[in-house]
């Protein structure tokens, strides 16, 4: 299941990454470089949560990060690059971009359903700071661009619940794609005019023209119901796109969010769904038409996918076999350790409530059941997938009755009353160990376990240490194999 004889490939690509990133312009290695992001919800009107705002950026180790904005927050991005780009995605899954300069402090808020940036440490032209919003006002006014319309209708027609199909939508999508290409050319002329008027710096002008060039090539891969990842000529042309010097980031375009978005799609929808080849590092490295920097990012995504579903001990074994002395790989290891809790450092100092109304900490719970495997089920009464798993969970608990195994149900319901009503209906059996997490402690749980969706299952050992941060579902064969392995 896991990588054994492919470590030489990891070493080769990491050495390549070191060369690429070290070649990215000149840096003052003695200084700490950072970009400060401050997000402030407006006092009135739509909030970040209402607009579904997500922020994405790529760090210096080519690791993608997503900030889910549901409250006021401040974030510090450490980087040695001269520029770093930021993408925010609206509810229509359309991405909008900013190019930030190292050392800047940027405050973001919402204005007319747009995320608007303000540089606090220096005076700067509005086009430089909020180019895509100003472009929308100047070129498209109240209407959306053909690119946005194309992506919106393409996503809609290919969604699970779509009722849009047939010849008419095919014709309309083709027309929108053609107009999108024409509008991207118009945007480039607009960018040139702003640059010549001194309203855009060369760095910013180049960045948005480079993005437009990438999008035009990407549009050629769109078919009616899929992206044609098998067109190796166009795929190679897309991923081999080069730009002029832009600080230190154009030498490896995988450091751009728009580039990484396509890499993620290629990995998830292209490589992972390829039935003729089993995805592996060997296979990724054998794709001759992919540039080295693309292979690097795909290897990271592949490792991320493996670690997402493997137990802690197997994850640690995998990374220990790749113990290469490089800054890049150390960055990868630190990221994976934190994301998947491979170091087993779990914040257990948050509180929950039992059926009797008594309060205890999660650490109290782990200590109380020491000597037993604990299978943790995060659920809520409003979560239909959670409730569908309850019969399987009851069956699993019954199968291991009399053995040192406990299934623990942790509700994240919005109120105690909802939890109590739901547990009477769904957890009416004797071995149902049910607890409630209030909203205050739920915030701590989300931070501790990166709990972004439910149902979510975790497995703790008889010594109270984490065994699996994303355990299989109760109806699966895999969870029984894990129980038997650790009993």
TITOR-14037 format. One line per field, with one value per residue: residue number from 1; x, y, z of N, C-alpha, C in turn. Coordinates in steps of 0.05 Angstrom, whole numbers. Example, Ala and Ser with C-alpha at 12.3 -4.5 7.8 and 13.67 -1.06 7.14 Angstrom:
! residues 2
i <- (1  2) .
npx <- (264  257) .
npy <- (-114  -45) .
npz <- (156  142) .
capx <- (246  273) .
capy <- (-90  -21) .
capz <- (156  143) .
cpx <- (264  258) .
cpy <- (-66  1) .
cpz <- (156  157) .
END
This chain:
! residues 487
i <- (1  2  3  4  5  6  7  8  9  10  11  12  13  14  15  16  17  18  19  20  21  22  23  24  25  26  27  28  29  30  31  32  33  34  35  36  37  38  39  40  41  42  43  44  45  46  47  48  49  50  51  52  53  54  55  56  57  58  59  60  61  62  63  64  65  66  67  68  69  70  71  72  73  74  75  76  77  78  79  80  81  82  83  84  85  86  87  88  89  90  91  92  93  94  95  96  97  98  99  100  101  102  103  104  105  106  107  108  109  110  111  112  113  114  115  116  117  118  119  120  121  122  123  124  125  126  127  128  129  130  131  132  133  134  135  136  137  138  139  140  141  142  143  144  145  146  147  148  149  150  151  152  153  154  155  156  157  158  159  160  161  162  163  164  165  166  167  168  169  170  171  172  173  174  175  176  177  178  179  180  181  182  183  184  185  186  187  188  189  190  191  192  193  194  195  196  197  198  199  200  201  202  203  204  205  206  207  208  209  210  211  212  213  214  215  216  217  218  219  220  221  222  223  224  225  226  227  228  229  230  231  232  233  234  235  236  237  238  239  240  241  242  243  244  245  246  247  248  249  250  251  252  253  254  255  256  257  258  259  260  261  262  263  264  265  266  267  268  269  270  271  272  273  274  275  276  277  278  279  280  281  282  283  284  285  286  287  288  289  290  291  292  293  294  295  296  297  298  299  300  301  302  303  304  305  306  307  308  309  310  311  312  313  314  315  316  317  318  319  320  321  322  323  324  325  326  327  328  329  330  331  332  333  334  335  336  337  338  339  340  341  342  343  344  345  346  347  348  349  350  351  352  353  354  355  356  357  358  359  360  361  362  363  364  365  366  367  368  369  370  371  372  373  374  375  376  377  378  379  380  381  382  383  384  385  386  387  388  389  390  391  392  393  394  395  396  397  398  399  400  401  402  403  404  405  406  407  408  409  410  411  412  413  414  415  416  417  418  419  420  421  422  423  424  425  426  427  428  429  430  431  432  433  434  435  436  437  438  439  440  441  442  443  444  445  446  447  448  449  450  451  452  453  454  455  456  457  458  459  460  461  462  463  464  465  466  467  468  469  470  471  472  473  474  475  476  477  478  479  480  481  482  483  484  485  486  487) .
npx <- (17  40  97  159  207  218  247  293  274  246  289  317  279  273  325  324  284  307  347  316  285  325  347  312  314  346  357  354  382  389  347  280  226  159  89  33  -34  -96  -162  -224  -290  -346  -385  -439  -484  -468  -427  -360  -371  -423  -412  -381  -325  -260  -190  -131  -62  6  62  134  154  125  75  6  -40  -101  -144  -200  -249  -287  -292  -265  -195  -123  -65  0  45  102  156  208  204  198  148  81  25  -46  -108  -178  -239  -304  -375  -393  -353  -314  -250  -211  -156  -97  -35  16  66  128  136  92  34  -31  -99  -162  -229  -300  -334  -387  -396  -345  -280  -237  -174  -129  -69  -29  22  45  33  -7  -28  -97  -107  -63  -68  -121  -132  -166  -218  -222  -215  -261  -299  -284  -283  -326  -368  -432  -442  -422  -359  -346  -314  -324  -379  -376  -347  -382  -430  -409  -391  -441  -471  -444  -451  -474  -529  -550  -596  -587  -572  -555  -558  -564  -539  -488  -475  -479  -439  -393  -395  -389  -338  -307  -317  -295  -240  -231  -242  -202  -157  -171  -167  -112  -94  -116  -88  -36  -45  -54  -5  29  8  27  -1  1  51  109  115  63  32  56  44  -13  -20  7  -24  -71  -53  -43  -95  -121  -96  -112  -168  -173  -173  -220  -277  -346  -365  -321  -251  -200  -153  -122  -101  -41  -7  -30  -34  20  38  9  29  82  87  120  147  169  221  196  207  220  187  168  202  188  128  93  88  47  -22  -63  -39  -29  -81  -97  -61  -79  -129  -113  -86  -127  -170  -148  -98  -112  -159  -144  -150  -115  -64  -34  -31  30  94  134  105  89  139  153  126  138  127  118  142  197  184  129  124  146  107  64  81  83  27  11  36  9  -43  -37  -22  -67  -103  -78  -56  -24  26  42  46  87  129  132  150  198  231  244  283  313  363  343  318  269  244  242  206  161  154  145  97  63  66  39  -11  -32  -24  21  61  33  17  -33  -83  -118  -146  -197  -268  -325  -392  -427  -481  -507  -501  -453  -388  -328  -259  -230  -182  -192  -229  -198  -163  -198  -216  -170  -130  -164  -185  -205  -255  -272  -329  -349  -406  -473  -541  -564  -535  -541  -509  -481  -521  -538  -497  -503  -532  -493  -452  -473  -476  -422  -403  -430  -407  -356  -365  -349  -296  -235  -254  -283  -336  -342  -386  -386  -421  -432  -474  -518  -545  -556  -606  -621  -583  -596  -647  -636  -600  -633  -663  -626  -583  -597  -580  -545  -489  -476  -436  -443  -430  -429  -408  -400  -410  -367  -325  -324  -298  -246  -238  -241  -195  -156  -161  -166  -218  -262  -306  -362  -390  -335  -282  -240  -184  -160  -107  -97  -65  -79  -59  -59  -79  -101  -120  -159  -199  -227  -296  -352  -379  -343  -295  -243  -239  -248  -204  -165  -179  -170  -116  -93  -112) .
npy <- (-24  24  68  40  27  75  118  142  173  212  238  257  294  329  351  378  414  446  470  499  534  561  587  627  687  739  736  764  729  736  763  762  749  769  768  802  787  813  802  830  827  861  910  915  883  831  777  746  692  688  696  653  653  633  630  622  604  592  564  573  522  500  483  480  523  534  583  587  632  651  686  745  752  743  732  708  704  672  682  679  697  749  764  741  705  709  676  683  649  652  641  618  588  614  640  694  739  765  799  800  838  823  838  870  894  876  894  864  869  865  890  909  855  839  818  863  894  931  963  974  992  1024  1073  1061  1050  1040  1003  971  945  922  897  861  872  926  919  891  932  971  944  907  924  919  867  797  768  733  689  678  666  621  584  581  559  513  485  480  449  402  385  342  344  367  393  410  398  370  391  447  471  455  483  535  535  529  577  614  599  614  670  682  674  716  760  755  768  822  839  836  877  920  915  928  981  1005  996  1027  1076  1083  1061  1009  967  935  883  868  875  838  790  784  781  735  698  702  682  629  612  616  575  533  532  508  455  441  401  382  353  343  354  349  312  275  294  300  334  386  389  386  433  470  463  475  528  590  648  718  745  751  777  727  684  666  629  580  561  531  554  589  603  596  561  517  502  477  435  406  390  359  318  296  286  268  235  203  179  148  89  55  60  51  99  125  143  126  124  177  202  181  206  235  284  321  378  384  414  408  354  352  378  345  297  313  321  269  242  268  250  195  196  217  176  136  98  127  103  78  122  151  114  114  167  167  134  168  204  254  303  362  428  434  383  377  417  395  349  373  398  354  327  362  368  315  298  265  264  253  291  315  362  358  385  406  414  371  346  298  248  255  308  323  355  343  337  323  296  273  236  202  182  156  113  84  31  10  7  66  88  143  181  235  273  298  318  341  323  284  242  226  203  162  126  107  57  20  32  17  -38  -50  -39  -78  -124  -124  -129  -143  -142  -102  -50  12  51  118  172  236  293  350  384  442  455  433  410  391  352  316  300  274  232  200  178  155  134  92  46  1  5  56  108  171  240  312  369  436  501  536  502  471  503  498  444  441  468  436  385  396  395  396  376  332  265  246  205  179  142  120  92  39  63  115  145  175  137  137  190  198  157  96  87  62  19  -6  -54  -42  -15  -56  -87  -53  -50  -104  -107  -73  -93) .
npz <- (0  14  0  -18  -47  -72  -55  -74  -116  -89  -64  -108  -131  -89  -84  -133  -123  -83  -113  -150  -118  -90  -131  -141  -150  -110  -40  25  71  125  147  172  134  120  108  129  142  154  171  171  189  162  198  186  139  90  114  119  125  102  48  38  39  22  30  -6  -8  -27  4  17  12  -26  -8  -7  27  60  83  121  125  176  216  248  238  242  204  194  143  130  87  38  -12  -61  -78  -65  -83  -72  -67  -69  -61  -85  -71  -117  -134  -161  -171  -146  -149  -115  -116  -72  -36  -6  62  68  103  103  104  101  79  67  10  -26  -39  -53  -36  -8  -9  32  35  91  106  67  16  -40  -108  -126  -167  -165  -116  -114  -165  -195  -179  -194  -249  -261  -252  -290  -340  -344  -314  -287  -304  -307  -327  -389  -379  -325  -329  -362  -329  -286  -309  -331  -286  -260  -297  -294  -243  -190  -182  -227  -275  -324  -390  -455  -525  -529  -483  -494  -540  -519  -480  -511  -541  -499  -481  -526  -527  -477  -486  -522  -489  -451  -481  -490  -437  -429  -462  -434  -386  -405  -418  -368  -344  -377  -364  -314  -272  -258  -232  -261  -242  -222  -269  -302  -274  -277  -332  -343  -315  -345  -394  -378  -365  -415  -443  -411  -418  -468  -456  -435  -440  -455  -411  -380  -362  -408  -391  -416  -462  -478  -506  -504  -448  -433  -458  -428  -374  -383  -389  -390  -357  -356  -313  -248  -191  -149  -161  -211  -234  -215  -227  -198  -150  -153  -141  -180  -215  -182  -170  -218  -219  -175  -194  -237  -210  -177  -213  -259  -255  -209  -227  -269  -298  -323  -303  -241  -192  -168  -139  -173  -222  -228  -234  -282  -322  -379  -404  -365  -330  -283  -236  -233  -224  -174  -142  -150  -127  -73  -65  -72  -30  11  3  15  69  92  99  128  186  246  260  212  179  203  195  139  129  157  128  89  104  89  87  79  71  45  49  104  115  91  124  175  164  152  201  235  209  206  257  269  307  351  387  420  433  490  527  527  540  554  560  599  598  646  657  678  676  641  619  555  562  613  596  563  601  636  606  598  576  540  471  439  399  367  351  318  313  294  305  260  219  165  139  184  217  185  191  242  253  234  268  317  307  302  353  381  359  381  434  501  491  498  476  460  436  427  428  405  407  366  366  359  405  473  480  429  422  465  450  402  417  447  407  370  397  434  457  503  503  486  491  504  492  498  462  472  438  449  465  420  381  400  392  337  323  348  323  270  251  202  178  187  186  228  246  297  324  385  424  474  510  510  469  403  348  298  259  223  220  190  170  211  186  155  129  139  189  225  216  235  290  305  295  335  382) .
capx <- (0  57  121  182  231  217  258  313  260  241  314  323  262  279  349  316  268  326  360  297  277  348  353  290  321  365  344  371  377  392  323  255  207  132  66  12  -61  -116  -188  -244  -317  -360  -404  -465  -484  -458  -401  -344  -385  -445  -401  -366  -298  -237  -166  -110  -35  27  85  160  159  105  53  -18  -54  -128  -155  -229  -256  -313  -290  -242  -171  -98  -48  27  56  131  165  232  198  192  119  66  -3  -68  -133  -202  -259  -331  -394  -397  -328  -297  -227  -201  -128  -81  -6  25  95  140  138  67  12  -55  -124  -183  -257  -319  -347  -404  -391  -318  -259  -222  -149  -117  -41  -27  49  54  12  -5  -50  -118  -104  -41  -78  -146  -134  -188  -242  -222  -219  -290  -314  -277  -288  -350  -389  -449  -444  -399  -344  -353  -299  -340  -403  -369  -340  -406  -449  -396  -393  -469  -480  -430  -456  -489  -558  -556  -617  -579  -557  -564  -545  -565  -519  -462  -470  -475  -413  -373  -396  -378  -309  -296  -317  -276  -213  -229  -241  -175  -140  -178  -156  -84  -91  -123  -65  -15  -51  -50  24  40  -1  40  -20  9  79  116  110  35  23  65  30  -40  -18  16  -48  -89  -42  -47  -124  -128  -88  -129  -195  -173  -175  -248  -297  -372  -369  -296  -227  -186  -126  -107  -89  -15  5  -40  -26  48  39  -1  47  109  86  142  143  193  227  179  218  232  168  161  218  172  101  77  84  23  -47  -78  -24  -33  -109  -98  -46  -97  -149  -99  -81  -152  -189  -133  -82  -126  -180  -132  -152  -94  -40  -37  -15  52  116  146  89  91  165  157  111  160  119  114  166  205  170  102  127  150  82  47  91  73  -1  8  42  -13  -66  -30  -21  -94  -118  -62  -51  -1  52  50  53  114  147  135  167  225  247  251  296  333  371  338  299  243  231  236  181  140  151  132  69  48  64  18  -37  -42  -17  38  76  14  13  -62  -94  -140  -154  -223  -288  -349  -413  -438  -510  -516  -496  -427  -368  -301  -242  -224  -161  -205  -242  -177  -152  -219  -218  -144  -131  -183  -185  -227  -264  -287  -348  -359  -432  -493  -568  -570  -517  -553  -489  -474  -543  -539  -476  -509  -537  -468  -437  -485  -468  -393  -401  -440  -387  -332  -374  -332  -267  -228  -260  -305  -344  -349  -400  -383  -440  -426  -500  -519  -556  -558  -633  -620  -566  -611  -669  -624  -589  -655  -673  -606  -564  -614  -569  -530  -460  -473  -423  -450  -422  -436  -388  -414  -398  -342  -305  -322  -277  -220  -236  -235  -166  -140  -162  -172  -244  -275  -331  -370  -378  -306  -276  -212  -178  -139  -98  -103  -48  -90  -46  -73  -71  -111  -134  -181  -204  -248  -324  -359  -388  -321  -277  -217  -239  -246  -176  -150  -185  -156  -87  -84  -121) .
capy <- (0  48  70  26  28  98  140  156  193  234  252  272  317  349  366  396  436  464  486  518  555  577  604  646  715  742  740  770  706  744  776  747  762  760  784  801  789  819  800  843  826  887  912  910  871  803  771  727  666  690  694  628  661  617  642  602  613  571  573  570  494  492  470  497  528  546  597  588  656  652  705  763  737  754  710  716  686  674  676  692  706  777  766  718  710  701  672  678  635  660  618  606  574  630  650  721  739  788  795  815  843  816  859  885  888  880  891  856  870  860  914  901  826  835  820  887  896  957  962  993  1002  1042  1083  1046  1054  1021  981  953  930  908  898  846  887  950  909  886  957  985  929  891  939  902  840  780  763  707  668  671  653  594  567  577  541  487  471  474  428  378  378  317  348  385  386  423  381  371  406  476  479  450  506  559  533  534  606  627  594  630  698  684  678  743  779  753  785  849  846  841  905  937  914  943  1010  1013  996  1050  1100  1083  1053  982  961  913  857  863  872  812  768  781  772  707  683  701  663  602  606  612  548  514  531  489  427  437  389  387  340  337  367  328  308  256  309  306  356  411  389  393  461  485  462  485  557  605  677  733  745  766  772  700  663  655  606  556  570  516  572  605  589  587  538  495  492  459  412  390  378  338  295  284  277  257  213  185  164  134  60  39  62  56  123  120  161  115  132  207  209  170  222  250  311  339  391  374  427  396  328  357  384  321  279  323  315  240  235  279  231  170  202  224  152  115  101  143  88  73  148  157  96  123  191  161  123  190  223  269  328  385  446  428  359  383  432  375  332  389  402  329  321  378  363  289  292  242  265  245  313  322  380  344  401  418  402  360  341  271  246  264  336  328  365  331  343  300  281  256  213  184  169  138  88  74  2  3  23  85  96  168  188  262  272  318  310  352  311  260  221  215  187  138  108  98  27  6  37  -1  -65  -52  -40  -105  -145  -123  -130  -161  -137  -75  -30  30  70  142  190  264  309  378  397  470  458  409  398  376  328  298  288  256  209  182  164  141  121  81  20  2  12  82  127  195  265  336  390  462  517  547  481  461  518  486  418  446  475  413  362  405  383  414  364  308  250  243  183  177  119  123  66  33  81  142  159  175  116  144  216  198  128  87  88  38  -3  -15  -76  -31  -9  -81  -95  -36  -60  -130  -101  -60  -107) .
capz <- (0  17  -17  -5  -63  -89  -40  -91  -131  -70  -60  -133  -135  -67  -92  -154  -111  -70  -134  -162  -99  -83  -154  -145  -143  -87  -14  49  89  153  156  172  116  125  99  150  132  175  159  188  180  163  220  175  113  88  128  105  125  83  21  35  31  28  21  -11  -15  -29  20  3  8  -46  6  -8  52  57  107  120  140  188  238  246  244  232  196  186  123  128  60  28  -39  -64  -82  -60  -92  -54  -82  -53  -77  -77  -69  -144  -139  -179  -156  -151  -140  -106  -115  -48  -35  19  81  70  121  87  117  82  88  45  -1  -50  -44  -61  -16  -15  6  37  45  113  111  46  -2  -65  -127  -123  -187  -156  -93  -120  -194  -207  -173  -212  -276  -264  -254  -314  -365  -344  -300  -270  -313  -302  -351  -402  -365  -301  -338  -372  -307  -270  -322  -334  -260  -255  -315  -287  -215  -185  -183  -249  -295  -349  -408  -482  -546  -525  -464  -507  -557  -503  -467  -532  -546  -476  -481  -547  -517  -455  -498  -533  -467  -438  -498  -484  -411  -432  -472  -411  -368  -417  -417  -341  -340  -391  -350  -288  -252  -250  -233  -280  -228  -222  -296  -312  -260  -287  -360  -341  -306  -368  -413  -368  -367  -443  -450  -395  -431  -490  -446  -425  -457  -444  -385  -366  -372  -423  -381  -433  -485  -467  -520  -491  -420  -432  -465  -405  -351  -390  -394  -377  -356  -351  -285  -229  -165  -147  -162  -237  -242  -208  -227  -179  -126  -158  -134  -204  -226  -164  -173  -240  -210  -158  -211  -252  -192  -168  -234  -281  -246  -191  -241  -291  -292  -336  -288  -213  -185  -150  -145  -198  -245  -231  -244  -309  -342  -392  -413  -342  -320  -256  -214  -232  -211  -145  -129  -151  -106  -48  -64  -70  -2  27  0  29  98  100  106  141  215  254  259  184  168  213  182  112  128  168  106  71  122  74  100  62  82  33  60  132  114  86  148  195  155  155  230  246  197  213  285  269  331  372  405  417  454  502  550  522  558  544  580  596  599  672  659  690  657  642  596  537  575  633  582  555  625  647  590  593  574  519  446  438  372  371  330  318  298  303  298  234  199  154  136  211  226  169  201  269  255  231  292  337  300  308  383  389  350  399  462  517  485  507  454  466  416  441  411  413  391  362  361  366  432  489  476  404  428  482  434  381  429  454  383  355  415  455  465  528  501  473  509  490  505  483  461  467  416  458  464  392  368  408  379  308  321  357  305  243  245  183  169  201  208  230  265  306  340  405  434  502  526  507  447  378  329  271  261  204  219  172  180  227  170  137  136  148  218  240  213  254  317  309  295  359  407) .
cpx <- (17  83  144  208  233  232  279  299  254  266  321  305  266  304  342  301  286  339  341  291  301  355  332  298  341  349  364  365  379  366  300  235  179  112  44  -15  -80  -144  -209  -272  -330  -381  -432  -463  -473  -431  -385  -359  -408  -435  -384  -337  -277  -213  -145  -84  -16  52  111  167  139  82  29  -30  -81  -137  -185  -239  -284  -314  -267  -217  -147  -79  -21  38  86  140  191  227  192  162  106  37  -23  -93  -156  -224  -287  -350  -399  -372  -310  -274  -219  -174  -117  -52  4  56  105  143  112  49  -14  -80  -146  -210  -274  -332  -361  -397  -364  -300  -240  -198  -141  -89  -38  1  60  30  15  -31  -71  -117  -83  -51  -102  -151  -159  -215  -244  -226  -248  -306  -309  -286  -316  -374  -405  -450  -419  -384  -353  -338  -315  -365  -398  -364  -365  -424  -436  -397  -421  -478  -467  -434  -474  -519  -567  -579  -611  -563  -567  -548  -543  -543  -491  -455  -464  -448  -391  -372  -383  -347  -295  -295  -298  -247  -210  -227  -214  -155  -145  -167  -126  -78  -97  -100  -42  -20  -47  -20  37  32  11  21  -16  39  84  110  81  24  31  50  3  -40  -10  -8  -67  -79  -46  -77  -132  -119  -105  -156  -196  -176  -204  -265  -325  -376  -344  -274  -210  -157  -109  -94  -61  -1  -3  -33  3  53  30  19  76  109  107  136  170  199  207  190  231  212  161  179  206  143  83  73  60  -2  -62  -65  -30  -61  -111  -83  -64  -118  -137  -94  -107  -169  -174  -118  -97  -148  -170  -132  -130  -68  -46  -19  6  74  131  132  91  117  170  143  130  152  114  141  172  189  141  104  131  123  63  56  82  43  -6  14  20  -37  -61  -33  -49  -109  -102  -59  -25  25  61  59  81  135  153  154  195  243  256  265  319  338  367  316  271  230  225  210  157  133  137  103  53  45  42  -9  -49  -34  1  56  59  10  -15  -70  -119  -152  -180  -245  -312  -368  -424  -469  -522  -512  -470  -407  -341  -285  -239  -202  -172  -217  -221  -166  -172  -220  -190  -144  -150  -178  -209  -232  -282  -303  -358  -384  -449  -520  -576  -554  -528  -533  -482  -496  -545  -519  -483  -516  -511  -451  -447  -477  -439  -389  -409  -419  -364  -340  -358  -303  -261  -230  -284  -310  -355  -362  -398  -400  -430  -452  -500  -531  -556  -585  -633  -605  -582  -634  -658  -613  -610  -665  -652  -586  -578  -604  -550  -502  -455  -462  -424  -443  -428  -414  -402  -398  -371  -320  -302  -301  -250  -216  -229  -205  -148  -138  -167  -198  -260  -301  -336  -387  -347  -300  -246  -208  -155  -133  -104  -85  -57  -77  -61  -61  -78  -128  -158  -189  -227  -276  -331  -368  -367  -306  -251  -217  -237  -217  -158  -154  -169  -126  -77  -94  -99) .
cpy <- (25  45  56  31  54  122  155  177  217  251  269  297  338  365  386  419  456  482  507  541  573  595  626  674  715  749  749  749  713  755  756  762  751  779  780  805  793  819  810  841  853  887  906  897  843  800  752  700  666  686  669  633  642  630  621  616  589  580  567  541  482  476  489  499  542  558  599  611  655  671  724  747  751  731  722  695  691  666  691  703  736  782  740  724  697  698  670  668  643  636  605  591  588  642  677  724  766  780  813  817  836  840  875  875  896  875  885  860  865  887  906  873  820  835  842  889  925  953  983  1005  1020  1050  1070  1051  1032  998  961  935  912  907  885  859  912  942  904  911  971  971  917  904  920  873  823  776  736  684  659  657  624  575  561  556  513  471  463  450  401  370  354  320  365  374  398  403  385  389  436  485  475  474  531  559  539  564  621  624  611  660  702  688  706  764  778  769  814  858  851  868  925  938  930  973  1021  1015  1021  1076  1102  1074  1024  979  938  886  849  858  845  789  763  773  743  689  681  682  634  594  601  584  527  511  511  460  421  424  393  376  334  355  345  326  289  269  318  329  383  412  397  423  479  486  472  515  571  634  691  733  762  760  745  678  652  632  580  564  554  532  590  590  579  563  513  484  472  433  394  376  355  313  281  272  264  232  193  168  149  104  43  40  67  79  116  141  152  126  162  215  200  186  242  279  330  352  381  387  417  369  331  361  360  300  287  316  285  231  245  260  205  175  208  199  130  119  116  128  83  100  155  139  105  147  185  149  144  212  237  296  351  402  440  405  362  399  414  359  348  393  377  321  337  371  336  279  267  241  258  266  324  340  367  359  417  402  392  353  313  271  257  294  344  337  351  340  318  283  263  231  193  169  149  112  77  43  -8  19  41  94  120  175  216  264  295  309  319  340  284  237  209  196  161  117  96  68  11  9  19  -30  -70  -55  -67  -127  -147  -122  -151  -159  -108  -54  -14  48  95  162  219  282  338  393  426  475  432  394  381  350  307  284  267  231  189  166  146  126  109  54  23  12  39  102  154  220  288  356  416  478  528  526  469  477  507  459  421  452  452  391  370  393  402  402  339  291  248  223  184  153  124  96  62  49  110  158  155  153  124  169  217  169  120  87  62  15  -15  -40  -66  -25  -34  -92  -79  -45  -85  -126  -91  -73  -125) .
cpz <- (0  2  -3  -21  -79  -76  -56  -107  -114  -67  -85  -136  -113  -74  -114  -143  -97  -90  -144  -143  -91  -107  -158  -135  -120  -62  7  70  118  164  155  155  121  112  120  137  155  161  179  175  181  186  210  147  114  102  111  103  104  54  17  28  41  16  17  -17  -15  -14  5  -1  -12  -33  4  20  46  84  103  137  150  212  232  253  232  226  186  167  121  100  54  0  -39  -66  -75  -69  -73  -72  -63  -71  -66  -77  -96  -153  -159  -162  -165  -137  -133  -109  -92  -49  -7  37  85  93  108  104  96  95  63  36  -26  -59  -56  -36  -25  3  9  49  67  116  89  29  -29  -82  -123  -143  -178  -134  -100  -150  -204  -201  -192  -241  -281  -268  -281  -340  -366  -330  -283  -279  -306  -329  -363  -390  -340  -308  -347  -349  -290  -283  -327  -308  -254  -272  -308  -257  -213  -189  -207  -266  -322  -366  -437  -500  -541  -506  -477  -525  -541  -490  -487  -539  -524  -475  -502  -538  -494  -465  -509  -511  -452  -455  -493  -457  -412  -443  -450  -391  -379  -415  -389  -334  -353  -378  -322  -265  -243  -252  -253  -268  -230  -250  -308  -300  -273  -317  -361  -334  -330  -389  -404  -371  -396  -452  -436  -408  -454  -482  -437  -447  -443  -416  -370  -376  -384  -414  -398  -458  -476  -481  -507  -462  -416  -438  -442  -382  -358  -395  -378  -377  -353  -321  -269  -202  -165  -152  -189  -246  -234  -206  -208  -153  -130  -152  -159  -217  -208  -165  -196  -234  -193  -174  -227  -234  -185  -190  -257  -272  -229  -204  -265  -285  -305  -321  -259  -205  -163  -157  -170  -223  -250  -244  -273  -330  -355  -399  -390  -334  -291  -234  -211  -218  -181  -131  -129  -131  -79  -45  -60  -41  17  27  16  59  109  111  119  171  221  251  231  171  177  200  153  111  139  147  86  86  108  87  81  75  71  46  90  134  109  111  170  189  160  185  243  235  205  241  287  294  355  393  402  440  465  526  544  536  542  567  576  599  625  676  672  668  662  618  579  549  597  620  574  579  636  632  582  594  553  494  446  409  375  347  334  301  307  292  270  211  189  151  163  220  210  178  228  271  252  256  315  333  307  338  393  383  370  428  477  512  493  485  463  443  431  421  421  395  390  355  370  393  446  484  451  408  444  467  414  394  439  430  370  372  439  465  488  525  487  494  496  506  487  485  454  447  424  455  436  376  375  395  350  305  327  336  276  234  228  173  186  182  206  252  271  323  359  417  464  521  524  484  421  360  301  273  242  198  200  186  193  210  153  147  148  178  234  238  232  283  323  310  322  385  418) .
END
